[in-house]
Amino acid sequence: MAETLLAAAALAKSFRNGVAALAGVDLAVMPGEFVGVLGPSGCGKSTLLRIFAGLIEPSTGRVERAASLVGRIGFVFQEPTLMPWATVADNVYLPLRLAGVTRTAAASRITAMLESLGLGEFAAAYPRQLSGGMRMRVSIARALVTEPALLLLDEPFAALDEITRFKLNEDLRALWRQLHCTIIFVTHSVFESVFLTNRILVMTKRPGRIAADLAVDLPEARDNALRLTERYADNCRTVSRRLAEAMA
């Protein structure tokens, strides 16, 4: 049995303004999983992700992280948060530079990551010269260049047009299969969660708790044609029904 990579027990979070974001969250994530966290806006999804990353502390309950996660958690926010004065390559180099890796030692890793995300010819470009989808690719490349054991993504494609979003869904899924990392992906889209993940945690309204833990019954290899199949539609209907129950 593989060790649990990340676990939460009786997790709750309330802020100083009195907002109770989370209450009684229990879950366990195993190595190599692609987990979706699905719920309505304001249900505490982003708060949960920030607790997992260690950016904020829970009010009560506990989070247990495997020793293999120390220094190996990547985070992609809703906005790309790139340095506008730095090139694409320099933005991707940032976490390696902060870790003390020289530019010479990092060069091949940066190049390989940019190539894998279709950004090879844009290494010398600046964020202002890129589309929204390309800026998000840079943000993902920056998170992955450190070879994280756990990648946390907080609705990274929410502001993108549907065509760009679908393509990035395919690319992220392919990268997960290639890199064998663990991913937790926050979204409020049923269709996105079903296409991307192997397991979906459905959350209630605030204060958020996990109302359902659903396995996604789809093949490992997925492309845009899958969205037109009855099997995909069946999964979406199941998840939609459980989400409606959770919100009620």
C-alpha positions as CSV (number, residue, x, y, z in Angstrom):
1,M,0.0,0.0,0.0
2,A,1.4,3.4,-0.9
3,E,1.6,5.9,1.9
4,T,-1.0,8.7,2.0
5,L,0.5,11.8,0.4
6,L,-1.9,14.3,2.0
7,A,-4.6,13.9,4.6
8,A,-7.0,16.3,6.4
9,A,-9.0,15.4,9.6
10,A,-11.9,17.5,11.0
11,L,-10.5,20.5,9.2
12,A,-12.2,23.9,9.8
13,K,-11.3,27.5,9.0
14,S,-12.9,30.7,10.2
15,F,-11.6,34.1,9.4
16,R,-11.3,37.2,11.7
17,N,-14.3,38.8,10.0
18,G,-16.5,35.9,11.2
19,V,-16.7,34.1,7.9
20,A,-16.7,30.3,8.4
21,A,-15.1,29.0,5.2
22,L,-14.7,25.3,6.0
23,A,-16.1,22.9,8.6
24,G,-15.4,19.2,9.2
25,V,-13.3,18.4,6.1
26,D,-11.9,14.9,6.1
27,L,-10.0,13.5,3.1
28,A,-7.0,11.5,2.0
29,V,-5.0,11.9,-1.2
30,M,-2.8,9.1,-2.5
31,P,0.4,9.5,-4.7
32,G,-0.4,9.8,-8.4
33,E,-4.0,10.8,-8.1
34,F,-5.7,13.6,-10.1
35,V,-8.3,15.0,-7.8
36,G,-10.9,17.6,-8.6
37,V,-12.4,19.8,-5.9
38,L,-15.8,21.0,-7.2
39,G,-18.3,23.3,-5.6
40,P,-20.1,26.7,-5.8
41,S,-18.3,30.0,-5.6
42,G,-17.5,30.9,-2.0
43,C,-17.6,27.4,-0.6
44,G,-14.1,27.3,0.6
45,K,-12.3,25.6,-2.3
46,S,-9.5,28.1,-2.5
47,T,-9.1,28.2,1.2
48,L,-8.7,24.4,1.3
49,L,-6.0,24.6,-1.3
50,R,-4.1,27.3,0.6
51,I,-4.2,25.2,3.7
52,F,-2.9,22.2,1.8
53,A,0.0,24.4,0.5
54,G,0.8,25.7,4.0
55,L,0.0,29.3,3.0
56,I,-2.6,29.6,5.8
57,E,-3.3,27.6,8.9
58,P,-6.6,25.8,9.8
59,S,-8.6,27.1,12.7
60,T,-9.1,23.5,14.0
61,G,-8.3,20.0,12.8
62,R,-5.1,19.0,11.2
63,V,-3.3,18.4,7.9
64,E,-0.8,15.7,7.5
65,R,1.7,15.8,4.7
66,A,4.1,13.0,3.7
67,A,7.8,13.6,4.2
68,S,8.2,13.4,0.4
69,L,6.2,16.7,0.1
70,V,8.7,18.8,2.0
71,G,9.8,21.6,-0.5
72,R,7.9,19.8,-3.3
73,I,4.5,21.5,-3.5
74,G,3.7,23.6,-6.6
75,F,0.8,26.1,-6.7
76,V,-0.9,27.7,-9.7
77,F,-3.2,30.6,-8.9
78,Q,-6.3,31.9,-10.7
79,E,-4.2,34.6,-12.3
80,P,-0.8,33.9,-13.9
81,T,1.0,36.4,-11.5
82,L,4.0,36.7,-13.8
83,M,6.7,39.3,-13.5
84,P,5.9,41.7,-16.3
85,W,9.5,43.0,-16.6
86,A,11.0,39.4,-17.0
87,T,11.0,37.2,-20.0
88,V,9.1,33.9,-20.2
89,A,12.3,32.0,-19.5
90,D,13.2,34.2,-16.5
91,N,9.7,33.8,-15.1
92,V,10.0,30.0,-15.2
93,Y,13.5,30.2,-13.7
94,L,12.3,32.2,-10.7
95,P,11.6,29.2,-8.3
96,L,14.8,27.5,-9.3
97,R,16.7,30.8,-8.6
98,L,15.1,31.1,-5.2
99,A,16.2,27.5,-4.5
100,G,19.8,28.4,-5.3
101,V,20.0,26.7,-8.7
102,T,22.3,28.5,-11.1
103,R,21.0,29.7,-14.5
104,T,23.5,27.4,-16.2
105,A,22.3,24.3,-14.3
106,A,18.6,25.3,-14.8
107,A,18.8,26.0,-18.5
108,S,18.0,22.5,-19.8
109,R,15.1,22.1,-17.4
110,I,13.6,25.5,-18.4
111,T,13.9,24.7,-22.1
112,A,12.4,21.2,-21.7
113,M,9.5,22.6,-19.7
114,L,8.8,25.4,-22.1
115,E,8.9,22.9,-25.0
116,S,6.5,20.5,-23.2
117,L,3.9,23.3,-22.9
118,G,4.3,24.6,-26.4
119,L,6.3,27.7,-25.4
120,G,9.7,26.9,-26.8
121,E,9.7,29.7,-29.3
122,F,8.5,32.3,-26.7
123,A,11.3,32.0,-24.2
124,A,12.5,35.5,-24.9
125,A,9.0,37.0,-25.0
126,Y,7.5,39.2,-22.2
127,P,4.1,38.5,-20.6
128,R,2.5,41.5,-22.3
129,Q,3.2,39.9,-25.7
130,L,1.3,36.7,-24.8
131,S,-2.3,35.7,-24.9
132,G,-4.1,34.8,-21.7
133,G,-3.8,31.1,-22.4
134,M,-0.1,31.4,-23.0
135,R,0.5,33.4,-19.8
136,M,-1.3,30.6,-17.9
137,R,1.0,28.0,-19.7
138,V,4.0,30.0,-18.4
139,S,2.5,29.9,-14.9
140,I,2.1,26.1,-15.1
141,A,5.6,25.7,-16.4
142,R,7.0,27.8,-13.5
143,A,5.2,25.5,-11.1
144,L,6.3,22.3,-12.8
145,V,9.9,23.2,-13.4
146,T,10.7,22.4,-9.8
147,E,9.4,18.8,-10.3
148,P,6.8,19.0,-7.5
149,A,5.4,15.9,-6.0
150,L,2.0,17.7,-5.5
151,L,0.6,20.4,-7.8
152,L,-2.2,22.5,-6.6
153,L,-4.3,24.5,-9.2
154,D,-6.9,27.1,-8.1
155,E,-9.3,27.5,-11.0
156,P,-6.4,28.4,-13.4
157,F,-8.6,28.3,-16.6
158,A,-11.7,30.1,-15.3
159,A,-11.0,33.4,-17.1
160,L,-10.1,31.8,-20.5
161,D,-12.3,31.3,-23.5
162,E,-13.8,27.9,-24.0
163,I,-11.5,26.8,-27.0
164,T,-8.4,27.8,-25.1
165,R,-9.7,26.1,-21.9
166,F,-10.4,22.8,-23.7
167,K,-6.9,22.7,-25.2
168,L,-5.3,23.5,-21.8
169,N,-7.4,20.7,-20.2
170,E,-6.0,18.2,-22.7
171,D,-2.5,19.5,-22.2
172,L,-2.7,19.4,-18.4
173,R,-4.1,15.9,-18.5
174,A,-1.3,14.7,-20.8
175,L,1.4,16.3,-18.6
176,W,0.0,14.6,-15.5
177,R,0.3,11.2,-17.3
178,Q,3.8,12.1,-18.4
179,L,5.2,13.4,-15.1
180,H,3.4,11.1,-12.7
181,C,2.8,13.8,-10.1
182,T,-0.2,14.2,-7.9
183,I,-2.7,17.0,-8.8
184,I,-5.5,18.7,-6.9
185,F,-7.5,20.9,-9.2
186,V,-10.1,23.4,-7.9
187,T,-13.0,24.3,-10.2
188,H,-16.7,25.2,-10.3
189,S,-17.2,23.5,-13.7
190,V,-18.7,20.0,-13.7
191,F,-17.6,19.5,-17.3
192,E,-14.0,20.5,-16.6
193,S,-13.8,18.3,-13.4
194,V,-15.1,15.2,-15.2
195,F,-12.7,15.7,-18.2
196,L,-9.6,16.3,-16.2
197,T,-9.7,14.2,-13.0
198,N,-10.0,10.6,-11.9
199,R,-11.8,11.5,-8.6
200,I,-14.0,14.4,-7.7
201,L,-14.7,15.8,-4.2
202,V,-18.0,17.7,-4.2
203,M,-18.3,20.4,-1.6
204,T,-21.3,22.0,0.0
205,K,-22.1,25.7,0.3
206,R,-20.1,27.7,2.9
207,P,-18.9,26.5,5.4
208,G,-17.7,23.9,2.9
209,R,-17.5,20.3,3.7
210,I,-17.1,17.3,1.4
211,A,-20.5,15.9,0.5
212,A,-19.5,13.3,-2.0
213,D,-16.3,11.5,-3.1
214,L,-16.8,10.3,-6.7
215,A,-14.7,8.2,-9.0
216,V,-14.6,9.3,-12.6
217,D,-15.4,6.4,-15.0
218,L,-13.4,7.4,-18.1
219,P,-10.3,6.1,-19.9
220,E,-6.9,7.4,-18.9
221,A,-6.2,8.9,-22.3
222,R,-8.6,11.7,-23.0
223,D,-9.0,14.1,-25.9
224,N,-11.6,16.5,-27.2
225,A,-13.6,13.8,-28.9
226,L,-14.4,12.3,-25.5
227,R,-16.6,15.2,-24.6
228,L,-19.1,14.1,-27.3
229,T,-19.5,10.5,-25.9
230,E,-22.4,9.2,-23.9
231,R,-20.0,7.9,-21.2
232,Y,-18.7,11.4,-20.6
233,A,-22.2,12.7,-20.5
234,D,-23.2,10.0,-18.0
235,N,-20.4,11.0,-15.7
236,C,-21.3,14.7,-16.0
237,R,-25.0,13.9,-15.1
238,T,-23.9,12.0,-12.0
239,V,-21.6,14.7,-10.8
240,S,-24.2,17.4,-11.5
241,R,-26.8,15.6,-9.5
242,R,-24.5,15.2,-6.5
243,L,-23.5,18.8,-6.8
244,A,-27.2,19.9,-6.7
245,E,-27.8,17.7,-3.7
246,A,-24.7,19.2,-1.9
247,M,-25.9,22.8,-2.6
248,A,-29.4,22.0,-1.4
